[in-house]
Amino acid sequence: MDNYPNELAPEFDECGAVKTPFHEWWPNVKHAFQNVPETVAENWLHRHWGQSPFSWIPSQSYAFSMEEFPSNNLPDVLNRMHDYEEGSQKALDQGKFICGDHPVRPWRHEPLWLVQYMRDHHSFPSPIIVLDNSDNHLATTAEISEVANGCPIGLILIEGHRRHQIGLYLHSISQLQDQVSICRLKPV
């Protein structure tokens, strides 16, 4: 987001992971991301600092709204990791694999913390972040159209790819709540 300004970067450890705790970093930089909700700052900005392929998104150009989203509509969220496939079948298959329910992965005995959380709570631990390009503004807005080349019309998953994959699978086996939390970005 905002091309990760260097002067706002948290400190990193020798492996490249964010070292500065979120609760120490956010109070010092939130003035630069005035309309960004704290959960988005923590899960997208801080945790993925410098790594998101959507770093070009200008935060000041978007309204961020937290909302409940019908689980039935999760397949409509287009996932870049799966070439924005309509219907999200590849993402669902990956979710099944991650959950250890896929036949080629029967050896997995201990589920990942995220899988365990989502199986226990039937929801996401934090909202997935979705950019609403239903109006195709990415193709027409001069400040971002070139870098957004290839982004489809519709709801584009920005952060939470693994949660999305797991959620799709758990929904397919009736183990996800009817509504899940998302943060929707819409142009202002």
N, C-alpha and C positions, 0 to 999 in steps of 0.2 A: 504494500500500500504506500502511496506517495513516494514510490521508488526508494524506500528505506533511507531516509536522510542520515548520513554518516554521523552528524553531530548528535543524533538522538539514539544511536545504537547502544544496546546493552553490552556488557563485557562478555566475552566468550572464553571458554576454557581451551586447553591445548588440543582437544578433539573437535572443536568447532561448535560445541553445544553452548547454548546461552547459560552464562554463569550468574549474572545478576538476577536475584530473585524478583519476580514480578512486582511484589508489594513495595520493593525499594525503587524499581525503575519507573513504574507508571506515574506516581505523583510528580516526578520531575519532567515528564514529557507529555502528559495529557493535554497541556495547553496547545500543542501542535496538532492534536487529533480531537478537536472540540466536540464533534458530533459522533465520535466512535464510542459505542458502549464498552464498559469495562470487560465484559466477557469476550467481546470481539478482540479487544486489545490484548487480552491474555492468550487467547487461543489462536489468533492469527498473527498479529503483529509481533508479540514477544516470543512466542514459541517457535515461530517460523521466520524470524527476522532474517531478511536477505535471501530467503529460499523460495518464496511463493512465486509461481509463474504469473500470478496476478498482481505483482508488485506495482504495476503501472496504474492501478486504479486510484484516482484522486479522491481522497476521503471527503474533501469539501464539496464535491460534486454530487454526493449521495446522501440520502436520508437512510438511516439504519433503523429498521423496525423489528422489534422482537414480537413474534407471533406464534400461535399454535397452528400447526399445519397438518392436514389430514394425512395419515400414514398411507392411505390408498393412493395418494398423489406422489409418493416418493419416487416411483418410476419415471415421473415427468421431469425430475431434476436431472439435468444433463451433466454427466461426469467426464471431465477432460481426460482422466486416466483411461477411459474406455472410449475415446474418440467421439464423445458426445452422443453415444448410441441411444437412439430412441427406444423407450421401453426398459432400458437398464438391465437387460438379461445378463450381460457379462459382469456387471457390478454385483448383481444378485449371486451369480455363481461364485464370484470372489468372496462374497460375504459367507457363503456356505463353507467355502474352503477355510476361511479364517476361523470360523466357529468350530472347526474340527469335525463337521458332519459330512464332509465330502469323502467318498470311498477311497480316494488316493491319499488321504491323510488320517488313517485310523489310529496311528501311533500317538497322536496328541492326547495326553491325559490331563494336563493342567491347562485350563483355558487362559488366554491372555486376560489381564485385568479388565480390559475394555469389554471383551466378550462376556466375562462374568458379570460385570456391572449391568450390561444391557439385558442379559438373561434374567438377572435378579429384579431389575427395576422396570423392564419392558419399555425403556426409553433411552434417550441420549444423556450422557453425563453433562454435556453442554450443547447448546444449539449448533446445528450445522449452519454455515454461512453461504447464502445464496444470492447471486446477483440477478435481478429481474431484467432481462433483456427482451421481454415480450414485445416491446415497442420498437425493437431493432435500433435503439439509440447508439449502440456501439459502432454501427456501420456509418452513422451520420454525424456523430459528434467529432468535430475537427480535432480537438485536443487528444482524443484517444483512438480514433478510427484506425489509424495505421497499426498501432501495437495490438489492437483487438482483432486484427484480421483473422478470420477463421472461427470466431466465436459465433455460435448459432443464435437464432431467435429462440427465446424461451428462458427457463430458469437454469442458470449455470452455477454449478457447485464450485465455490471458491475455497472453502476450508471445511474439513470434516469428511474426507473421502473414505476413510476406514469406517467411521460411524455410519455413513450413508450405506456402504456395502453391507455391513452387519445388519443395519436396520431393514434394508430391503429383504434380506434373507429371513430375519426374524418375523417380519410382517407376512412373508409367504407361508410361514408355518404357524401363523396366528399367535405369535409371542411378542407382539409389539402393541403398545397402546394405540387407540384410534387416532390420537393427536400427538404430535411430537413438536418440540421447540425448534424454530429456525430463526435466524436473523436475515431479513430480506433487505437488500440494498436496492433502492430505486433512485433514479436521477431526481435532483431537486430543481 
